[in-house]
Amino acid sequence: MNLWLDGTDPAGQKTAAISAPTLIADGTIDRLDPVANGHALAQLIRGARLTLYPDAGHAFLFQDENEFVPLIESFLG
């Protein structure tokens, strides 16, 4: 387990204090950033919105551009 997930990383310990609207997005087969990290962030940040793209990797924003761009526009709008 890495420092962030086990709670020993100083920056990771401050994550729960984020109060800004937060969108977390990832591909379900991301080999660089495991999907478990997205779930952990969504649980730590109150009101965070988690969107996962099935069968997409780290480049989900390009793989699923047609779905991701409207999500960003909606979130920012």
PyMOL Python script that loads the backbone (N, CA, C, O; Angstrom):
from pymol import cmd

cmd.read_pdbstr("""\
ATOM      1  N   MET A   1       0.845  -1.177   0.000  1.00  0.00           N
ATOM      2  CA  MET A   1       0.000   0.000   0.000  1.00  0.00           C
ATOM      3  C   MET A   1       0.892   1.242   0.000  1.00  0.00           C
ATOM      4  O   MET A   1       1.933   1.268   0.656  1.00  0.00           O
ATOM      5  N   ASN A   2       0.480   2.251  -0.730  1.00  0.00           N
ATOM      6  CA  ASN A   2       1.297   3.464  -0.784  1.00  0.00           C
ATOM      7  C   ASN A   2       1.009   4.388   0.396  1.00  0.00           C
ATOM      8  O   ASN A   2       0.040   4.189   1.129  1.00  0.00           O
ATOM      9  N   LEU A   3       1.854   5.393   0.570  1.00  0.00           N
ATOM     10  CA  LEU A   3       1.721   6.311   1.702  1.00  0.00           C
ATOM     11  C   LEU A   3       0.387   7.040   1.708  1.00  0.00           C
ATOM     12  O   LEU A   3      -0.198   7.256   2.770  1.00  0.00           O
ATOM     13  N   TRP A   4      -0.104   7.426   0.515  1.00  0.00           N
ATOM     14  CA  TRP A   4      -1.348   8.178   0.464  1.00  0.00           C
ATOM     15  C   TRP A   4      -2.510   7.332   0.966  1.00  0.00           C
ATOM     16  O   TRP A   4      -3.309   7.789   1.784  1.00  0.00           O
ATOM     17  N   LEU A   5      -2.603   6.109   0.482  1.00  0.00           N
ATOM     18  CA  LEU A   5      -3.735   5.266   0.855  1.00  0.00           C
ATOM     19  C   LEU A   5      -3.709   4.843   2.316  1.00  0.00           C
ATOM     20  O   LEU A   5      -4.763   4.669   2.927  1.00  0.00           O
ATOM     21  N   ASP A   6      -2.507   4.673   2.890  1.00  0.00           N
ATOM     22  CA  ASP A   6      -2.491   4.234   4.289  1.00  0.00           C
ATOM     23  C   ASP A   6      -2.521   5.399   5.272  1.00  0.00           C
ATOM     24  O   ASP A   6      -2.447   5.192   6.483  1.00  0.00           O
ATOM     25  N   GLY A   7      -2.631   6.641   4.750  1.00  0.00           N
ATOM     26  CA  GLY A   7      -2.831   7.801   5.607  1.00  0.00           C
ATOM     27  C   GLY A   7      -1.586   8.388   6.227  1.00  0.00           C
ATOM     28  O   GLY A   7      -1.680   9.202   7.145  1.00  0.00           O
ATOM     29  N   THR A   8      -0.409   7.992   5.742  1.00  0.00           N
ATOM     30  CA  THR A   8       0.819   8.531   6.324  1.00  0.00           C
ATOM     31  C   THR A   8       1.429   9.655   5.491  1.00  0.00           C
ATOM     32  O   THR A   8       2.419  10.260   5.904  1.00  0.00           O
ATOM     33  N   ASP A   9       0.857   9.938   4.335  1.00  0.00           N
ATOM     34  CA  ASP A   9       1.338  11.032   3.492  1.00  0.00           C
ATOM     35  C   ASP A   9       0.693  12.335   3.971  1.00  0.00           C
ATOM     36  O   ASP A   9      -0.534  12.418   4.024  1.00  0.00           O
ATOM     37  N   PRO A  10       1.489  13.360   4.323  1.00  0.00           N
ATOM     38  CA  PRO A  10       0.913  14.615   4.843  1.00  0.00           C
ATOM     39  C   PRO A  10      -0.126  15.250   3.917  1.00  0.00           C
ATOM     40  O   PRO A  10      -1.154  15.735   4.391  1.00  0.00           O
ATOM     41  N   ALA A  11       0.122  15.256   2.614  1.00  0.00           N
ATOM     42  CA  ALA A  11      -0.848  15.851   1.690  1.00  0.00           C
ATOM     43  C   ALA A  11      -2.138  15.040   1.674  1.00  0.00           C
ATOM     44  O   ALA A  11      -3.227  15.611   1.610  1.00  0.00           O
ATOM     45  N   GLY A  12      -2.028  13.735   1.730  1.00  0.00           N
ATOM     46  CA  GLY A  12      -3.203  12.886   1.730  1.00  0.00           C
ATOM     47  C   GLY A  12      -4.064  13.081   2.962  1.00  0.00           C
ATOM     48  O   GLY A  12      -5.281  12.907   2.900  1.00  0.00           O
ATOM     49  N   GLN A  13      -3.455  13.436   4.069  1.00  0.00           N
ATOM     50  CA  GLN A  13      -4.198  13.650   5.299  1.00  0.00           C
ATOM     51  C   GLN A  13      -5.077  14.903   5.213  1.00  0.00           C
ATOM     52  O   GLN A  13      -6.040  15.028   5.970  1.00  0.00           O
ATOM     53  N   LYS A  14      -4.763  15.822   4.311  1.00  0.00           N
ATOM     54  CA  LYS A  14      -5.528  17.065   4.164  1.00  0.00           C
ATOM     55  C   LYS A  14      -6.674  16.933   3.156  1.00  0.00           C
ATOM     56  O   LYS A  14      -7.490  17.844   3.018  1.00  0.00           O
ATOM     57  N   THR A  15      -6.730  15.808   2.461  1.00  0.00           N
ATOM     58  CA  THR A  15      -7.728  15.632   1.409  1.00  0.00           C
ATOM     59  C   THR A  15      -9.151  15.803   1.919  1.00  0.00           C
ATOM     60  O   THR A  15      -9.984  16.392   1.230  1.00  0.00           O
ATOM     61  N   ALA A  16      -9.438  15.309   3.089  1.00  0.00           N
ATOM     62  CA  ALA A  16     -10.797  15.389   3.632  1.00  0.00           C
ATOM     63  C   ALA A  16     -11.219  16.826   3.929  1.00  0.00           C
ATOM     64  O   ALA A  16     -12.405  17.087   4.132  1.00  0.00           O
ATOM     65  N   ALA A  17     -10.276  17.756   3.957  1.00  0.00           N
ATOM     66  CA  ALA A  17     -10.600  19.162   4.230  1.00  0.00           C
ATOM     67  C   ALA A  17     -11.030  19.913   2.971  1.00  0.00           C
ATOM     68  O   ALA A  17     -11.440  21.070   3.059  1.00  0.00           O
ATOM     69  N   ILE A  18     -10.946  19.279   1.806  1.00  0.00           N
ATOM     70  CA  ILE A  18     -11.357  19.940   0.559  1.00  0.00           C
ATOM     71  C   ILE A  18     -12.851  20.228   0.638  1.00  0.00           C
ATOM     72  O   ILE A  18     -13.653  19.334   0.908  1.00  0.00           O
ATOM     73  N   SER A  19     -13.213  21.479   0.400  1.00  0.00           N
ATOM     74  CA  SER A  19     -14.631  21.846   0.469  1.00  0.00           C
ATOM     75  C   SER A  19     -15.169  22.340  -0.871  1.00  0.00           C
ATOM     76  O   SER A  19     -16.367  22.592  -1.001  1.00  0.00           O
ATOM     77  N   ALA A  20     -14.308  22.478  -1.853  1.00  0.00           N
ATOM     78  CA  ALA A  20     -14.740  22.917  -3.181  1.00  0.00           C
ATOM     79  C   ALA A  20     -15.456  21.779  -3.901  1.00  0.00           C
ATOM     80  O   ALA A  20     -15.150  20.611  -3.663  1.00  0.00           O
ATOM     81  N   PRO A  21     -16.397  22.102  -4.773  1.00  0.00           N
ATOM     82  CA  PRO A  21     -17.021  21.047  -5.576  1.00  0.00           C
ATOM     83  C   PRO A  21     -15.929  20.255  -6.290  1.00  0.00           C
ATOM     84  O   PRO A  21     -15.012  20.833  -6.874  1.00  0.00           O
ATOM     85  N   THR A  22     -16.034  18.945  -6.240  1.00  0.00           N
ATOM     86  CA  THR A  22     -14.960  18.093  -6.750  1.00  0.00           C
ATOM     87  C   THR A  22     -15.516  17.014  -7.660  1.00  0.00           C
ATOM     88  O   THR A  22     -16.453  16.299  -7.304  1.00  0.00           O
ATOM     89  N   LEU A  23     -14.927  16.911  -8.831  1.00  0.00           N
ATOM     90  CA  LEU A  23     -15.259  15.854  -9.783  1.00  0.00           C
ATOM     91  C   LEU A  23     -14.059  14.928  -9.866  1.00  0.00           C
ATOM     92  O   LEU A  23     -12.938  15.371 -10.120  1.00  0.00           O
ATOM     93  N   ILE A  24     -14.294  13.666  -9.655  1.00  0.00           N
ATOM     94  CA  ILE A  24     -13.252  12.650  -9.763  1.00  0.00           C
ATOM     95  C   ILE A  24     -13.661  11.737 -10.901  1.00  0.00           C
ATOM     96  O   ILE A  24     -14.772  11.209 -10.909  1.00  0.00           O
ATOM     97  N   ALA A  25     -12.771  11.549 -11.861  1.00  0.00           N
ATOM     98  CA  ALA A  25     -13.075  10.691 -13.001  1.00  0.00           C
ATOM     99  C   ALA A  25     -11.865   9.807 -13.285  1.00  0.00           C
ATOM    100  O   ALA A  25     -10.720  10.213 -13.090  1.00  0.00           O
ATOM    101  N   ASP A  26     -12.142   8.598 -13.747  1.00  0.00           N
ATOM    102  CA  ASP A  26     -11.065   7.666 -14.043  1.00  0.00           C
ATOM    103  C   ASP A  26     -11.609   6.523 -14.881  1.00  0.00           C
ATOM    104  O   ASP A  26     -12.818   6.307 -14.961  1.00  0.00           O
ATOM    105  N   GLY A  27     -10.704   5.808 -15.493  1.00  0.00           N
ATOM    106  CA  GLY A  27     -11.049   4.588 -16.200  1.00  0.00           C
ATOM    107  C   GLY A  27     -10.974   3.414 -15.244  1.00  0.00           C
ATOM    108  O   GLY A  27     -10.154   3.410 -14.327  1.00  0.00           O
ATOM    109  N   THR A  28     -11.815   2.426 -15.449  1.00  0.00           N
ATOM    110  CA  THR A  28     -11.859   1.299 -14.521  1.00  0.00           C
ATOM    111  C   THR A  28     -10.661   0.369 -14.648  1.00  0.00           C
ATOM    112  O   THR A  28     -10.414  -0.443 -13.756  1.00  0.00           O
ATOM    113  N   ILE A  29      -9.914   0.474 -15.744  1.00  0.00           N
ATOM    114  CA  ILE A  29      -8.738  -0.385 -15.900  1.00  0.00           C
ATOM    115  C   ILE A  29      -7.456   0.445 -15.991  1.00  0.00           C
ATOM    116  O   ILE A  29      -6.523   0.081 -16.706  1.00  0.00           O
ATOM    117  N   ASP A  30      -7.418   1.546 -15.272  1.00  0.00           N
ATOM    118  CA  ASP A  30      -6.251   2.428 -15.206  1.00  0.00           C
ATOM    119  C   ASP A  30      -5.136   1.699 -14.453  1.00  0.00           C
ATOM    120  O   ASP A  30      -5.282   1.389 -13.270  1.00  0.00           O
ATOM    121  N   ARG A  31      -4.026   1.427 -15.138  1.00  0.00           N
ATOM    122  CA  ARG A  31      -2.916   0.708 -14.510  1.00  0.00           C
ATOM    123  C   ARG A  31      -1.953   1.654 -13.801  1.00  0.00           C
ATOM    124  O   ARG A  31      -1.115   1.195 -13.024  1.00  0.00           O
ATOM    125  N   LEU A  32      -2.044   2.948 -14.041  1.00  0.00           N
ATOM    126  CA  LEU A  32      -1.179   3.921 -13.364  1.00  0.00           C
ATOM    127  C   LEU A  32      -1.798   4.414 -12.063  1.00  0.00           C
ATOM    128  O   LEU A  32      -1.087   4.677 -11.093  1.00  0.00           O
ATOM    129  N   ASP A  33      -3.110   4.538 -12.043  1.00  0.00           N
ATOM    130  CA  ASP A  33      -3.828   5.042 -10.879  1.00  0.00           C
ATOM    131  C   ASP A  33      -5.017   4.115 -10.632  1.00  0.00           C
ATOM    132  O   ASP A  33      -6.071   4.295 -11.243  1.00  0.00           O
ATOM    133  N   PRO A  34      -4.869   3.142  -9.759  1.00  0.00           N
ATOM    134  CA  PRO A  34      -5.931   2.151  -9.564  1.00  0.00           C
ATOM    135  C   PRO A  34      -7.274   2.802  -9.215  1.00  0.00           C
ATOM    136  O   PRO A  34      -7.330   3.819  -8.524  1.00  0.00           O
ATOM    137  N   VAL A  35      -8.340   2.196  -9.706  1.00  0.00           N
ATOM    138  CA  VAL A  35      -9.689   2.712  -9.486  1.00  0.00           C
ATOM    139  C   VAL A  35      -9.999   2.819  -7.990  1.00  0.00           C
ATOM    140  O   VAL A  35     -10.849   3.620  -7.600  1.00  0.00           O
ATOM    141  N   ALA A  36      -9.346   2.050  -7.170  1.00  0.00           N
ATOM    142  CA  ALA A  36      -9.546   2.139  -5.715  1.00  0.00           C
ATOM    143  C   ALA A  36      -9.207   3.534  -5.206  1.00  0.00           C
ATOM    144  O   ALA A  36      -9.807   3.997  -4.235  1.00  0.00           O
ATOM    145  N   ASN A  37      -8.258   4.212  -5.844  1.00  0.00           N
ATOM    146  CA  ASN A  37      -7.905   5.572  -5.437  1.00  0.00           C
ATOM    147  C   ASN A  37      -9.069   6.536  -5.674  1.00  0.00           C
ATOM    148  O   ASN A  37      -9.329   7.411  -4.849  1.00  0.00           O
ATOM    149  N   GLY A  38      -9.760   6.378  -6.788  1.00  0.00           N
ATOM    150  CA  GLY A  38     -10.921   7.226  -7.065  1.00  0.00           C
ATOM    151  C   GLY A  38     -12.008   7.031  -6.023  1.00  0.00           C
ATOM    152  O   GLY A  38     -12.614   7.997  -5.559  1.00  0.00           O
ATOM    153  N   HIS A  39     -12.250   5.788  -5.659  1.00  0.00           N
ATOM    154  CA  HIS A  39     -13.245   5.505  -4.626  1.00  0.00           C
ATOM    155  C   HIS A  39     -12.819   6.100  -3.283  1.00  0.00           C
ATOM    156  O   HIS A  39     -13.640   6.657  -2.554  1.00  0.00           O
ATOM    157  N   ALA A  40     -11.529   5.975  -2.965  1.00  0.00           N
ATOM    158  CA  ALA A  40     -11.029   6.520  -1.698  1.00  0.00           C
ATOM    159  C   ALA A  40     -11.191   8.034  -1.662  1.00  0.00           C
ATOM    160  O   ALA A  40     -11.621   8.587  -0.650  1.00  0.00           O
ATOM    161  N   LEU A  41     -10.849   8.711  -2.760  1.00  0.00           N
ATOM    162  CA  LEU A  41     -11.008  10.167  -2.825  1.00  0.00           C
ATOM    163  C   LEU A  41     -12.469  10.564  -2.665  1.00  0.00           C
ATOM    164  O   LEU A  41     -12.795  11.497  -1.932  1.00  0.00           O
ATOM    165  N   ALA A  42     -13.336   9.847  -3.357  1.00  0.00           N
ATOM    166  CA  ALA A  42     -14.767  10.172  -3.295  1.00  0.00           C
ATOM    167  C   ALA A  42     -15.313  10.019  -1.879  1.00  0.00           C
ATOM    168  O   ALA A  42     -16.232  10.739  -1.489  1.00  0.00           O
ATOM    169  N   GLN A  43     -14.764   9.100  -1.116  1.00  0.00           N
ATOM    170  CA  GLN A  43     -15.203   8.923   0.265  1.00  0.00           C
ATOM    171  C   GLN A  43     -14.619   9.995   1.178  1.00  0.00           C
ATOM    172  O   GLN A  43     -15.253  10.398   2.153  1.00  0.00           O
ATOM    173  N   LEU A  44     -13.417  10.455   0.864  1.00  0.00           N
ATOM    174  CA  LEU A  44     -12.765  11.450   1.710  1.00  0.00           C
ATOM    175  C   LEU A  44     -13.295  12.867   1.505  1.00  0.00           C
ATOM    176  O   LEU A  44     -13.399  13.639   2.458  1.00  0.00           O
ATOM    177  N   ILE A  45     -13.629  13.206   0.257  1.00  0.00           N
ATOM    178  CA  ILE A  45     -14.047  14.573  -0.076  1.00  0.00           C
ATOM    179  C   ILE A  45     -15.568  14.639  -0.047  1.00  0.00           C
ATOM    180  O   ILE A  45     -16.249  14.047  -0.885  1.00  0.00           O
ATOM    181  N   ARG A  46     -16.069  15.354   0.911  1.00  0.00           N
ATOM    182  CA  ARG A  46     -17.529  15.436   1.088  1.00  0.00           C
ATOM    183  C   ARG A  46     -18.203  15.984  -0.169  1.00  0.00           C
ATOM    184  O   ARG A  46     -17.823  17.039  -0.677  1.00  0.00           O
ATOM    185  N   GLY A  47     -19.195  15.265  -0.661  1.00  0.00           N
ATOM    186  CA  GLY A  47     -19.958  15.697  -1.828  1.00  0.00           C
ATOM    187  C   GLY A  47     -19.268  15.489  -3.157  1.00  0.00           C
ATOM    188  O   GLY A  47     -19.781  15.925  -4.188  1.00  0.00           O
ATOM    189  N   ALA A  48     -18.114  14.835  -3.164  1.00  0.00           N
ATOM    190  CA  ALA A  48     -17.402  14.609  -4.423  1.00  0.00           C
ATOM    191  C   ALA A  48     -18.238  13.734  -5.350  1.00  0.00           C
ATOM    192  O   ALA A  48     -18.986  12.859  -4.913  1.00  0.00           O
ATOM    193  N   ARG A  49     -18.089  13.996  -6.618  1.00  0.00           N
ATOM    194  CA  ARG A  49     -18.799  13.232  -7.643  1.00  0.00           C
ATOM    195  C   ARG A  49     -17.789  12.326  -8.334  1.00  0.00           C
ATOM    196  O   ARG A  49     -16.799  12.810  -8.881  1.00  0.00           O
ATOM    197  N   LEU A  50     -18.023  11.034  -8.316  1.00  0.00           N
ATOM    198  CA  LEU A  50     -17.136  10.057  -8.934  1.00  0.00           C
ATOM    199  C   LEU A  50     -17.778   9.511 -10.196  1.00  0.00           C
ATOM    200  O   LEU A  50     -18.910   9.027 -10.169  1.00  0.00           O
ATOM    201  N   THR A  51     -17.051   9.591 -11.299  1.00  0.00           N
ATOM    202  CA  THR A  51     -17.510   9.026 -12.563  1.00  0.00           C
ATOM    203  C   THR A  51     -16.421   8.093 -13.072  1.00  0.00           C
ATOM    204  O   THR A  51     -15.266   8.493 -13.215  1.00  0.00           O
ATOM    205  N   LEU A  52     -16.795   6.855 -13.343  1.00  0.00           N
ATOM    206  CA  LEU A  52     -15.847   5.861 -13.835  1.00  0.00           C
ATOM    207  C   LEU A  52     -16.236   5.444 -15.245  1.00  0.00           C
ATOM    208  O   LEU A  52     -17.419   5.306 -15.558  1.00  0.00           O
ATOM    209  N   TYR A  53     -15.246   5.247 -16.079  1.00  0.00           N
ATOM    210  CA  TYR A  53     -15.461   4.847 -17.462  1.00  0.00           C
ATOM    211  C   TYR A  53     -15.041   3.385 -17.627  1.00  0.00           C
ATOM    212  O   TYR A  53     -13.855   3.062 -17.548  1.00  0.00           O
ATOM    213  N   PRO A  54     -16.025   2.496 -17.858  1.00  0.00           N
ATOM    214  CA  PRO A  54     -15.730   1.067 -17.994  1.00  0.00           C
ATOM    215  C   PRO A  54     -14.796   0.794 -19.166  1.00  0.00           C
ATOM    216  O   PRO A  54     -14.877   1.435 -20.214  1.00  0.00           O
ATOM    217  N   ASP A  55     -13.921  -0.159 -18.963  1.00  0.00           N
ATOM    218  CA  ASP A  55     -12.994  -0.611 -20.009  1.00  0.00           C
ATOM    219  C   ASP A  55     -12.105   0.504 -20.537  1.00  0.00           C
ATOM    220  O   ASP A  55     -11.649   0.441 -21.678  1.00  0.00           O
ATOM    221  N   ALA A  56     -11.854   1.520 -19.725  1.00  0.00           N
ATOM    222  CA  ALA A  56     -10.962   2.618 -20.112  1.00  0.00           C
ATOM    223  C   ALA A  56      -9.792   2.658 -19.144  1.00  0.00           C
ATOM    224  O   ALA A  56      -9.919   2.306 -17.972  1.00  0.00           O
ATOM    225  N   GLY A  57      -8.646   3.096 -19.662  1.00  0.00           N
ATOM    226  CA  GLY A  57      -7.451   3.182 -18.843  1.00  0.00           C
ATOM    227  C   GLY A  57      -7.175   4.606 -18.399  1.00  0.00           C
ATOM    228  O   GLY A  57      -8.089   5.412 -18.228  1.00  0.00           O
ATOM    229  N   HIS A  58      -5.896   4.899 -18.217  1.00  0.00           N
ATOM    230  CA  HIS A  58      -5.474   6.200 -17.719  1.00  0.00           C
ATOM    231  C   HIS A  58      -5.848   7.328 -18.686  1.00  0.00           C
ATOM    232  O   HIS A  58      -6.011   8.477 -18.273  1.00  0.00           O
ATOM    233  N   ALA A  59      -5.980   7.002 -19.948  1.00  0.00           N
ATOM    234  CA  ALA A  59      -6.320   8.005 -20.965  1.00  0.00           C
ATOM    235  C   ALA A  59      -7.816   8.022 -21.247  1.00  0.00           C
ATOM    236  O   ALA A  59      -8.238   8.294 -22.370  1.00  0.00           O
ATOM    237  N   PHE A  60      -8.621   7.729 -20.215  1.00  0.00           N
ATOM    238  CA  PHE A  60     -10.074   7.674 -20.387  1.00  0.00           C
ATOM    239  C   PHE A  60     -10.625   8.947 -21.003  1.00  0.00           C
ATOM    240  O   PHE A  60     -11.602   8.894 -21.749  1.00  0.00           O
ATOM    241  N   LEU A  61     -10.014  10.099 -20.706  1.00  0.00           N
ATOM    242  CA  LEU A  61     -10.540  11.359 -21.219  1.00  0.00           C
ATOM    243  C   LEU A  61     -10.436  11.446 -22.730  1.00  0.00           C
ATOM    244  O   LEU A  61     -11.167  12.213 -23.356  1.00  0.00           O
ATOM    245  N   PHE A  62      -9.534  10.666 -23.326  1.00  0.00           N
ATOM    246  CA  PHE A  62      -9.445  10.601 -24.783  1.00  0.00           C
ATOM    247  C   PHE A  62     -10.253   9.422 -25.316  1.00  0.00           C
ATOM    248  O   PHE A  62     -10.891   9.519 -26.364  1.00  0.00           O
ATOM    249  N   GLN A  63     -10.220   8.310 -24.586  1.00  0.00           N
ATOM    250  CA  GLN A  63     -10.964   7.123 -24.999  1.00  0.00           C
ATOM    251  C   GLN A  63     -12.471   7.390 -24.995  1.00  0.00           C
ATOM    252  O   GLN A  63     -13.195   6.923 -25.874  1.00  0.00           O
ATOM    253  N   ASP A  64     -12.929   8.136 -24.008  1.00  0.00           N
ATOM    254  CA  ASP A  64     -14.354   8.416 -23.852  1.00  0.00           C
ATOM    255  C   ASP A  64     -14.632   9.911 -23.952  1.00  0.00           C
ATOM    256  O   ASP A  64     -15.441  10.454 -23.199  1.00  0.00           O
ATOM    257  N   GLU A  65     -13.963  10.560 -24.874  1.00  0.00           N
ATOM    258  CA  GLU A  65     -14.073  12.014 -25.030  1.00  0.00           C
ATOM    259  C   GLU A  65     -15.517  12.473 -25.220  1.00  0.00           C
ATOM    260  O   GLU A  65     -15.916  13.502 -24.675  1.00  0.00           O
ATOM    261  N   ASN A  66     -16.299  11.722 -25.987  1.00  0.00           N
ATOM    262  CA  ASN A  66     -17.679  12.139 -26.272  1.00  0.00           C
ATOM    263  C   ASN A  66     -18.557  12.159 -25.023  1.00  0.00           C
ATOM    264  O   ASN A  66     -19.545  12.891 -24.973  1.00  0.00           O
ATOM    265  N   GLU A  67     -18.207  11.367 -24.023  1.00  0.00           N
ATOM    266  CA  GLU A  67     -18.947  11.376 -22.762  1.00  0.00           C
ATOM    267  C   GLU A  67     -18.284  12.300 -21.744  1.00  0.00           C
ATOM    268  O   GLU A  67     -18.966  12.930 -20.937  1.00  0.00           O
ATOM    269  N   PHE A  68     -16.951  12.379 -21.784  1.00  0.00           N
ATOM    270  CA  PHE A  68     -16.220  13.138 -20.772  1.00  0.00           C
ATOM    271  C   PHE A  68     -16.368  14.651 -20.937  1.00  0.00           C
ATOM    272  O   PHE A  68     -16.548  15.359 -19.946  1.00  0.00           O
ATOM    273  N   VAL A  69     -16.298  15.149 -22.151  1.00  0.00           N
ATOM    274  CA  VAL A  69     -16.393  16.595 -22.374  1.00  0.00           C
ATOM    275  C   VAL A  69     -17.722  17.162 -21.867  1.00  0.00           C
ATOM    276  O   VAL A  69     -17.717  18.178 -21.173  1.00  0.00           O
ATOM    277  N   PRO A  70     -18.860  16.537 -22.192  1.00  0.00           N
ATOM    278  CA  PRO A  70     -20.122  17.060 -21.638  1.00  0.00           C
ATOM    279  C   PRO A  70     -20.167  16.975 -20.105  1.00  0.00           C
ATOM    280  O   PRO A  70     -20.770  17.829 -19.455  1.00  0.00           O
ATOM    281  N   LEU A  71     -19.535  15.953 -19.534  1.00  0.00           N
ATOM    282  CA  LEU A  71     -19.484  15.861 -18.069  1.00  0.00           C
ATOM    283  C   LEU A  71     -18.751  17.051 -17.481  1.00  0.00           C
ATOM    284  O   LEU A  71     -19.213  17.651 -16.511  1.00  0.00           O
ATOM    285  N   ILE A  72     -17.615  17.395 -18.059  1.00  0.00           N
ATOM    286  CA  ILE A  72     -16.836  18.550 -17.581  1.00  0.00           C
ATOM    287  C   ILE A  72     -17.642  19.835 -17.760  1.00  0.00           C
ATOM    288  O   ILE A  72     -17.712  20.663 -16.852  1.00  0.00           O
ATOM    289  N   GLU A  73     -18.247  19.994 -18.931  1.00  0.00           N
ATOM    290  CA  GLU A  73     -19.035  21.207 -19.175  1.00  0.00           C
ATOM    291  C   GLU A  73     -20.193  21.324 -18.180  1.00  0.00           C
ATOM    292  O   GLU A  73     -20.483  22.415 -17.687  1.00  0.00           O
ATOM    293  N   SER A  74     -20.844  20.216 -17.891  1.00  0.00           N
ATOM    294  CA  SER A  74     -21.941  20.224 -16.934  1.00  0.00           C
ATOM    295  C   SER A  74     -21.440  20.535 -15.524  1.00  0.00           C
ATOM    296  O   SER A  74     -22.060  21.304 -14.789  1.00  0.00           O
ATOM    297  N   PHE A  75     -20.327  19.936 -15.163  1.00  0.00           N
ATOM    298  CA  PHE A  75     -19.767  20.163 -13.833  1.00  0.00           C
ATOM    299  C   PHE A  75     -19.348  21.623 -13.646  1.00  0.00           C
ATOM    300  O   PHE A  75     -19.581  22.208 -12.588  1.00  0.00           O
ATOM    301  N   LEU A  76     -18.743  22.195 -14.655  1.00  0.00           N
ATOM    302  CA  LEU A  76     -18.269  23.581 -14.575  1.00  0.00           C
ATOM    303  C   LEU A  76     -19.387  24.604 -14.772  1.00  0.00           C
ATOM    304  O   LEU A  76     -19.265  25.757 -14.358  1.00  0.00           O
ATOM    305  N   GLY A  77     -20.464  24.176 -15.402  1.00  0.00           N
ATOM    306  CA  GLY A  77     -21.558  25.098 -15.712  1.00  0.00           C
ATOM    307  C   GLY A  77     -22.450  25.275 -14.591  1.00  0.00           C
ATOM    308  O   GLY A  77     -23.424  26.022 -14.690  1.00  0.00           O
TER     309      GLY A  77
END
""", "prot")
cmd.dss("prot")
cmd.show_as("cartoon", "prot")
cmd.util.cbc("prot")
cmd.orient("prot")
